[in-house]
Amino acid sequence: MRVLIAGCGDVGAALGVELTATGHHVWGLRREPAGLPATMHPLRADLTRPATLAGLPRGIDLVVYTAAPAESTDPAYQAVYVEGLRGLLEVLAADHETPPRRVVFTSSTAVYGQTDGSWVDETSATDPRDFRGRRLIEAERTLLAGPIPATVVRLGGIYGAGRTRLVDRLRRGEAACAAGPPRYGNRIHRDDCVGALRHVIALPRPDPLYLAVDHEPADECEVLRWLARALGLPPPKVVAADGASPRSNKRARNDRLVASGYRFRYPTFREGYAAELGPIGPGPRR
């Protein structure tokens, strides 16, 4: 299979390595392709500049769109997720002889606006509270209404594979959680993110939409306390809630992905972080 990974960052590169290892021909497209794994074929292009996409290889079987904006602003999200995706689809659709069989797009659980800790799945209403979710929904709708069969994979917060933000905050004594009822987050280890994408790619008739999160939505305080115990550090301080509604507080279900046959390597944050803590090592007690 001939695969184009558009916006080939950390997740895209890890996916590309796995696909090439099983015999697929994979291109990695990004603004600066230096540093891509040696088994992938580099493509220098900018998804926000359609003219640079003119030299895409023809006969692509599958596209995986894993692009992410360089900054968290509305114009950046609009350029990468909406205009960039639309421009790429136009170029791909112009290859009338052999258009891709499918486009897989990595979206986010940020498309859900629930703040009451309720459960969400692929059928739940999407009413995002900020530009991030709104732009992602716009991109999803553009893709699913387009001429090429498509699948959207809404990812939870990605951790692991060198992402040590929570650990670093604990070690610096900066970690804090708000008093009051739980505030749930939804996570997926980077390796399961790659595994879920590879699984969806291999399905003969994938659904248009999947939620890719692990089995246990968890309160941020619970995660921080578990990490502190694992690292031998003091628990995070508890601060008074500011009274504002949290930007996000929902519990996402992965039933559809699991029913399709995917088995998680790290079913909860405990297994995932335990795998990370080996090389990280415990910090000093204070």
Disulfide bonds with the S-S distance in Angstrom:
Cys177-Cys221 2.29
